[in-house]
Amino acid sequence: MSVRVRFAPSPTGWLHVGGARTAYFNWLYARQHEGVFVLRIEDTDAARSTDASERGVLDDLEWLGLTADEGPGVGGPFGPYRQSERLPLYREHAEAMISAGQAYPCFCDDESLESRRRSALAAGKPPHYDGRCRKLAPAETSARRAAGEACSIRFTVPSGDWTLRDHVRGEVTFPAGMVGDFVILRSSGLPTYNFACVVDDHLMQITHVLRAEEHLANTPRQLMIYAARGWTPPEFAHVALILNRDRTKMSKRDGEAAVAVGDWRRAGFVPQALLGYLVLLGFHPGDDRELLTRDELLQAFTLDRLGSSGSVFDSDKLRWVNAHWLHHASGEQLAAWAADQGVDGAPFLPAEAAALPLERLHALLELVRGNLATLADLKGELEPFLAEVPPREAEGEAALGEPRAAQVCLAYAEVLATLAEWSADGVKSALKTTGTQLGVKGRELFQPVRVALTGRTHGPELPQVTVWLGRERCVARLRAAAAAH
């Protein structure tokens, strides 16, 4: 059977970076084995699931480039792919389990269940369901159901240990008695997570389940249901969690890194960087590489290289990875990324830049890319090139106040005004000639020119800056700087 994996988010909020990593692991495994990546929306938590959250999760997955082969909006042979649209299936299988003696109706209300749970804890016993309705005579059960009495459906937990052979955890044994009879279908008709998950994974022919280790505790219940129904369970790989600095599960707390994919997206991080960083939190490529392309990951990814220990999320490291991607991107790629929106809802690319001819825009983006750590830096880095008069930093004003700064600016302006070859080599040679004529060199020569042209003492290579700005603006800015000092 070909590989079929799934990512099954609950639309109760934003897409967590841990969820994005899990989705990427599944996507890589499917692509690597020419399999199928299924997206399933687990939205049976009716009180917390929202359409807005689902749209947000789907949008973030699309932004990350993790396109599904089957799922909402895509379709497929095993749909529907929202659990809320599969309720008759869960009812059908729950009733079949009652008929087979594997489950039974439970008429206990929440209040009585909670009272008995507290009593068990007080007596030092496991707070398992006491099996009260399991002992009801079939005739009484049928009569109460026929009368319309509300009931849930509980699974009849068999005795004995359960063993999982996990690709990450190895052999894990769950001892008998750790799980009591559990609900598989609520009185509302909604399935519980463990039941719906098993039914769906079986019917969708999922072969491998790659998920976070926090789901390990759910596994014995799921194995029980698989066994009861006579179904073969998928292979499991429970991956280690992403951790806060104090090695607790990564969550949104003061002083900690953002946990939502959307937070990083709106802060100006690009999908290749975010996924490239996340995948190495829990996966080792087999060498010391810290930056891998998607094609390289497809070559390197294997389940036996998934680590069993949690990894600490380092926002500084992510920022370094993001800067690398920006520094090596083409102008066309930068423009595509910069069309996304920042925290203020506006595109990262200023309107004045977006209005430029594409060739000129791409050249400008390649000019400033070396100074970018995030797309949010674009506005500041582009300002000297888009403003009519670039604002000057205090350090720049000081540089223009040096004794020979005005003379250098004026002399260079005159040379540029008549320069025959307007190219990087041409303007660079012209600056050297100006320095020779005035008897100045080094910082005394370059700094006033840079400040006159950009308002700053640091930035992209000066010849490229000069060429992009063009003769007219360069001459005007140099003369204005000279006249002001």
Secondary structure, 3 states (H helix, E strand, C coil): CCCEEEECCCCCCCCEHHHHHHHHHHHHHHHHCCCEEEECECCCCCCCCCHHHHHHHHHHHHHHCCCCCEECCCECCCCCCEHHHCHHHHHHHHHHHHHCCCEEEECCCHHHHHHHHHHHHHCCCCCCCCCCHHHCCHHHHHHHHHCCCCCEEEECCCCCCEEEEECCCEEEEECCCCCCCCEEECCCCCECHHHHHHHHHHHCCCCEEEEEHHHHHHHHHHHHHHHHHCCCCCEEEEECCEECCCCCECCCCCCCCCCEHHHHHHCCCCHHHHHHHHHCCCECCCCCCCCCCHHHHHHHCCHHHECCCCEECCHHHHHHHHHHHHHCCCHHHHHHHHCCECCCCCECCCHHHHCCCHHHHHHHHHHHHHHCCCHHHHHHHHHHHHCCCCCCCHHHHHHHCCCCHHHHHHHHHHHHHCCCCCCHHHHHHHHHHHHHHHCCCCHHHHHHHHHHHHCCCCCCCHHHHHHHHCHHHHHHHHHHHHHHC
